[in-house]
Amino acid sequence: MIAFDTDRAARLLHRLAFPRAVGSRGEALAARLVGRAMARAGRPVVRERFPVGTAARRFGVLPASIGAMALVGMGLAALPGWPEIATACFLAAGYAVNAPWIVARSPAEPRRSRVWSENLVSWPVEDAGGPSPSRVVFLAHYDSKSQRLPTGARVALVVLATSGCLVLALIGAVEAAVPGLIGVVPAAGGAALVGVAVAALMFNTSGNRSPGAIDNASGLAVMLELARSWRPRDGVPVEVAFVATGAEEVGLDGARAFLRRHEWWLRERPTLLINLESVGAGARVWLAGSNQAVAMAGRVADLLGMPTGRLRVLGAGMDHEPFAAAGLDAVSLLGDVVANSFAFHTPNDGVRLIDRDALVRAGSLASHLARAWAGRHRLDPSGADEAGPLGVTPIGA
């Protein structure tokens, strides 16, 4: 058994902590570094290129913000005479605010406004004894970006705007049921608040000034060290792939491209996708993803004596989302993204924020979760062994 080497993971993280926005020289350098690290780990990669719309990267949420402001204005104008229409407008505005982070196919763009990114995929080597009954895919994105607003501020504005739209919709519904009970003046105040939040989001353009140490050199370094050290337990076969995704910061384009190209392979056998996202800080591992995968990760963490929490957030996306939306088992393991949210997507996301213990926790949970998945789907249906029903040995045992 090869041990997870925290020093090696930390060195990888330091090498990868530099600005690497999609389409930049930094992104290309990061892809080369990842490819070399995977080759040294005995897991050579296949490069899968895909186009990325540069307009989406440059202008961010501009079209959605303009649409949301227009819908709020239309709803406010319609409220006195047509409160039902106003309610629909306010609900549509709330959807528009969140549209950039809702899992959907990225909009097509003219070829001249595209750049190319790539996923770096290390495919599993099938065991000589025949195909394994299950698969695990470890993911981590290798691109970064900066924005005028740090992630914490952006998420706060999205929550504020969404909540404001829902309050306005409630006012519209009350006005439809009891005309004149609330009136237009409170709605105008709420609309102004939503307008300020959306206007701030409108000018939150992207750049290439963040070294992205936590987001996501940390997750990438842990994945690369797992590629070197992770092995299945004896007698519990499982196929394992490692994917460094590009363009996560541009609408999760790398994850979407991998899903479109390989969905048939992901559905061929029971497959768990484990996404390592911003794992480099905090004393708790946060979980997000499909219900079954999150529940299983939580049970494994409990057996390891590891504190976890369920993360649900507006205004941010993670690479597990396209897979979970397609009905696949997918989970993101995260560090303390809440406490560090005002450093994300800024020049302050540097290596000084990294907590080595957080890297160990993420690597340990990802490793044991993969083995637990293999144990659940092994050919022996009894599922019982010395390490417990999930194949996990608790810390200190």
C-alpha atoms as one frame of an Amber mdcrd trajectory, in Angstrom:
protein
   0.000   0.000   0.000   1.402   3.416  -0.999   0.742   6.145   1.579  -0.725
   9.529   0.715   2.230  11.938   0.909   1.147  15.339   2.233   4.537  16.891
   1.470   4.299  15.803  -2.143   0.760  17.163  -2.417   1.887  20.472  -0.897
   4.753  20.747  -3.396   2.374  20.103  -6.275   0.038  22.767  -4.925   2.844
  25.350  -4.765   3.807  24.608  -8.376   0.220  25.026  -9.552  -0.672  28.211
  -7.638  -0.391  30.810 -10.397  -2.981  32.606 -12.582  -4.348  30.166 -15.153
  -7.520  31.583 -16.704  -9.066  29.755 -19.635  -7.258  30.506 -22.870  -4.200
  31.944 -21.123  -0.590  30.768 -21.167  -1.018  29.957 -17.495  -3.770  27.476
 -18.260  -1.614  25.805 -20.918   1.308  25.595 -18.468  -0.949  24.101 -15.784
  -2.143  21.456 -18.252   1.478  20.515 -19.026   2.322  20.282 -15.312  -0.692
  18.076 -14.674   0.193  15.823 -17.596   3.758  15.389 -16.322   2.629  14.667
 -12.764   0.159  12.050 -13.980   2.819  10.422 -16.164   5.216  10.245 -13.183
   2.412   8.584 -11.209   2.153   5.917 -13.913  -1.159   7.256 -15.217  -0.558
   8.939 -18.601  -3.336  11.220 -19.787  -5.351  11.606 -22.945  -6.008  15.244
 -23.881  -9.578  15.950 -24.945  -9.981  19.430 -26.450 -13.246  21.357 -26.466
 -14.231  24.918 -27.439 -14.986  27.560 -24.814 -16.910  30.739 -25.558 -14.748
  33.700 -24.635 -17.723  36.076 -24.546 -19.152  34.157 -21.582 -15.802  34.517
 -19.795 -15.410  38.207 -20.588 -18.910  39.463 -19.846 -20.074  36.952 -17.262
 -23.666  37.501 -16.154 -24.304  40.656 -18.183 -27.192  39.351 -20.374 -28.909
  37.640 -17.431 -28.550  40.757 -15.267 -30.041  43.006 -17.949 -32.912  40.565
 -18.365 -33.534  40.398 -14.617 -33.633  44.199 -14.301 -36.019  44.474 -17.249
 -38.333  41.851 -15.752 -38.361  43.601 -12.360 -39.251  46.871 -14.086 -42.035
  45.212 -16.085 -43.377  43.560 -12.943 -43.410  46.839 -11.040 -45.269  48.537
 -13.893 -47.816  45.717 -14.104 -48.419  45.415 -10.345 -51.268  47.995  -9.972
 -53.493  46.557 -12.703 -52.203  43.068 -13.470 -50.714  41.608 -10.286 -50.725
  38.078 -11.720 -48.497  39.201 -14.583 -46.310  41.083 -12.106 -45.882  37.927
 -10.035 -44.770  35.989 -13.104 -42.294  38.733 -14.022 -40.752  38.761 -10.544
 -40.379  34.963 -10.530 -38.802  35.082 -13.977 -36.398  37.764 -12.748 -35.314
  35.502  -9.882 -34.648  32.727 -12.384 -32.644  35.098 -14.594 -30.439  36.115
 -11.660 -29.486  32.457 -11.157 -29.424  31.460 -14.836 -25.612  31.671 -15.199
 -25.201  28.942 -12.557 -28.093  26.682 -13.523 -26.867  23.456 -15.114 -27.619
  23.619 -18.803 -25.789  23.361 -22.072 -23.567  26.379 -22.658 -24.875  28.762
 -25.340 -23.346  28.459 -28.781 -20.996  31.238 -29.827 -19.411  32.230 -33.150
 -16.137  30.434 -33.857 -14.159  33.663 -33.802 -15.094  34.263 -30.129 -13.934
  30.828 -28.958 -10.763  29.570 -27.369  -9.851  25.970 -26.721  -9.440  24.219
 -23.406  -8.945  20.543 -22.667  -9.704  17.821 -20.190  -6.782  15.638 -19.142
  -8.104  12.098 -18.710  -6.260   9.106 -17.284  -8.364   6.101 -18.191  -8.458
   2.951 -16.049  -6.518  -0.135 -17.047  -8.867  -3.080 -17.011  -7.835  -5.897
 -14.690  -6.599  -9.054 -16.391  -9.215 -11.024 -14.511 -11.997  -9.266 -16.393
 -14.049  -6.103 -16.055 -14.581  -4.657 -12.605 -18.167  -4.387 -11.368 -17.935
  -0.624 -10.655 -16.042   2.566 -11.484 -14.840   5.656  -9.651 -13.868   8.915
 -11.360 -11.804  11.462  -9.423 -12.124  15.012 -10.779 -10.523  18.379 -10.082
 -10.455  21.496 -12.242  -7.139  23.138 -13.081  -8.204  26.581 -14.341  -8.625
  29.715 -12.221 -10.002  33.224 -12.666 -10.245  36.559 -10.935 -13.274  38.839
 -10.752 -14.003  42.342  -9.573 -16.087  40.869  -6.772 -14.760  37.994  -4.639
 -16.920  34.890  -4.572 -18.348  35.720  -1.129 -19.590  39.112  -2.288 -20.993
  37.665  -5.495 -22.871  34.905  -3.680 -24.255  37.434  -1.162 -25.543  39.605
  -4.007 -27.123  36.643  -5.777 -28.868  35.586  -2.554 -30.036  39.155  -1.939
 -31.367  39.571  -5.469 -33.064  36.166  -5.467 -34.671  36.753  -2.081 -35.839
  40.190  -3.216 -37.468  38.708  -6.311 -39.266  36.107  -4.209 -40.535  38.807
  -1.824 -41.755  40.832  -4.796 -43.516  37.755  -6.173 -45.189  37.269  -2.785
 -46.353  40.898  -2.863 -47.770  40.296  -6.332 -49.640  37.202  -5.172 -51.091
  39.055  -2.175 -52.158  41.943  -4.419 -53.867  39.475  -6.750 -55.793  37.983
  -3.823 -56.530  41.230  -1.939 -56.079  44.294  -4.179 -54.602  47.318  -2.411
 -53.581  45.452   0.755 -49.846  46.178   0.329 -49.625  48.647  -2.517 -46.890
  49.658  -4.926 -44.642  51.662  -2.579 -43.189  48.666  -0.643 -42.738  46.835
  -3.954 -40.849  49.823  -5.368 -38.458  49.736  -2.415 -37.862  46.015  -2.899
 -37.361  46.498  -6.644 -34.749  49.182  -5.975 -32.855  46.829  -3.665 -32.922
  44.063  -6.280 -31.791  46.554  -8.912 -28.741  47.581  -6.885 -27.702  43.957
  -6.324 -28.185  43.022  -9.976 -26.335  46.136 -11.165 -23.329  45.128  -9.065
 -23.428  41.623 -10.566 -23.675  43.093 -14.043 -20.183  44.593 -13.897 -18.500
  41.622 -12.220 -16.209  40.859 -15.169 -13.519  38.188 -15.121  -9.737  38.427
 -15.389  -6.547  36.462 -14.772  -5.060  37.776 -11.521  -5.874  35.004  -9.037
  -3.293  32.305  -8.260  -6.183  30.070  -7.211  -4.310  28.237  -4.457  -7.425
  27.016  -2.687  -9.620  27.274  -5.801  -8.458  24.875  -7.103  -4.758  24.098
  -6.939  -5.574  22.382  -3.627  -8.109  19.975  -5.096  -5.883  19.321  -8.089
  -2.843  18.569  -5.913  -4.855  16.109  -3.798  -6.157  14.387  -6.945  -2.629
  14.106  -8.394  -1.327  12.597  -5.156  -4.252  10.145  -5.131  -3.321   9.198
  -8.702   0.101   8.196  -7.386  -0.904   6.571  -4.109  -4.464   5.254  -4.350
  -5.043   1.526  -4.776  -8.198  -0.573  -4.309  -8.399  -2.913  -1.354  -7.375
  -6.519  -2.028 -10.221  -8.557  -3.379 -12.417  -5.526  -4.158 -11.824  -4.650
  -7.821 -12.804  -1.258  -9.198 -11.872   0.742 -12.285 -10.557   4.220 -11.463
 -10.173   7.204 -13.780  -8.669  10.613 -13.026  -9.879  13.744 -14.837  -8.377
  17.223 -14.597 -11.120  19.382 -16.069 -10.598  22.653 -17.883 -12.906  25.671
 -18.051 -14.706  24.953 -14.781 -14.726  28.694 -14.159 -16.561  29.238 -17.451
 -19.870  27.505 -16.889 -18.406  24.093 -15.934 -17.583  23.593 -19.610 -14.962
  20.897 -19.020 -17.293  18.738 -16.954 -20.062  19.211 -19.501 -17.718  18.250
 -22.350 -16.631  15.085 -20.517 -20.251  14.144 -19.808 -21.351  14.696 -23.424
 -18.466  12.645 -24.793 -18.503   9.768 -22.281 -21.993   9.521 -20.819 -22.387
   6.056 -22.292 -19.240   4.926 -20.444 -20.388   6.497 -17.171 -23.688   4.622
 -17.365 -22.226   1.295 -18.469 -21.457   0.270 -14.867 -22.207   1.769 -11.443
 -20.006   4.881 -11.382 -19.276   7.384  -8.629 -17.772  10.771  -9.502 -15.761
  12.387  -6.688 -14.966  16.044  -7.348 -12.206  17.649  -5.266 -13.039  21.357
  -5.084 -11.230  23.994  -2.994 -10.253  21.464  -0.339  -7.214  23.303   1.033
  -8.610  25.045   4.110 -10.808  24.516   7.161 -11.399  21.861   9.799 -14.559
  20.488   8.176 -15.254  18.814   4.839 -18.318  20.217   3.118 -20.360  17.981
   0.827 -22.482  18.851  -2.188 -23.984  16.630  -4.857 -26.616  13.993  -5.524
 -28.464  12.822  -2.448 -27.231   9.224  -2.509 -23.595  10.191  -3.046 -23.681
  12.858  -0.331 -25.315  10.456   2.121 -22.683   7.812   1.439 -19.839  10.346
   1.809 -21.356  11.463   5.108 -21.485   7.904   6.444 -17.868   7.277   5.445
 -16.794  10.543   7.096 -18.632   9.568  10.287 -16.731   6.281  10.408 -13.497
   8.225   9.969 -14.433  10.609  12.783 -14.377  13.489  10.320 -16.751  16.500
  10.684 -18.790  17.296   7.588 -21.628  19.559   6.516 -24.017  19.796   3.571
 -23.340  22.798   1.325 -26.076  24.434  -0.699 -25.257  27.792  -2.254 -26.643
  30.150  -4.890 -24.403  31.954  -7.335 -21.686  29.318  -7.625 -21.164  26.123
  -9.594 -19.154  22.923  -9.080 -18.090  20.173 -11.459 -20.340  17.539  -9.916
 -23.446  19.411 -11.049 -23.724  18.322 -14.709 -23.319  14.685 -13.687 -25.804
  14.908 -10.814 -28.287  16.680 -13.099 -27.978  13.726 -15.501 -28.923  11.334
 -12.693 -25.407  10.039 -12.003 -23.925   9.582  -8.529 -21.625  12.572  -8.040
 -20.320  14.419  -4.991 -18.037  17.395  -4.409 -15.723  17.378  -1.399 -14.897
  20.937  -0.326 -12.889  22.696   2.347 -14.090  25.756   4.233 -15.257  27.714
   1.212 -17.473  29.911   3.395 -14.737  31.337   5.626 -12.453  31.883   2.631
 -15.087  33.044   0.160 -13.836  36.644   0.134 -10.407  35.448  -1.040 -11.705
  33.312  -3.915 -11.342  34.808  -7.389  -8.981  37.497  -6.070  -5.181  37.868
  -5.907  -5.476  36.946  -2.200  -6.156  33.263  -2.928  -2.530  32.337  -2.294
  -0.606  29.492  -0.690  -0.534  31.261   2.694  -4.198  30.242   3.112  -3.475
  26.539   2.722  -3.977  24.199   5.684  -2.030  20.971   5.186  -4.372  19.084
   7.521  -7.262  19.976   5.224  -5.424  18.332   2.316  -5.031  15.160   4.386
  -8.720  15.133   5.317  -9.843  15.549   1.719  -7.471  12.866   0.463  -8.503
  10.453   3.202 -12.230  10.927   2.652 -11.928  10.650  -1.134  -9.807   7.507
  -0.805 -12.113   5.746   1.644 -15.211   6.819  -0.251 -13.863   5.242  -3.445
 -13.144   1.999  -1.603 -16.585   2.057   0.005 -18.176   2.425  -3.443 -16.157
  -0.521  -4.721 -17.148  -2.564  -1.678 -20.811  -1.805  -2.235 -20.716  -3.070
  -5.821 -18.319  -5.989  -5.576 -19.331  -9.331  -6.942 -19.769 -10.759  -3.425
 -23.264  -9.487  -2.479 -22.871 -10.093   1.260 -21.042  -6.767   1.762 -19.570
  -7.752   5.142 -15.880  -7.682   5.952 -13.495  -6.881   8.759 -13.430  -3.188
   7.937 -17.163  -2.773   8.345 -20.126  -2.599   5.938 -18.628   0.354   4.016
 -15.095  -0.993   3.917 -13.813   1.840   6.123 -11.416   1.502   9.008 -12.148
   4.302  11.526  -9.308   6.613  12.498  -7.478   5.174  15.472  -8.687   1.622
  14.868
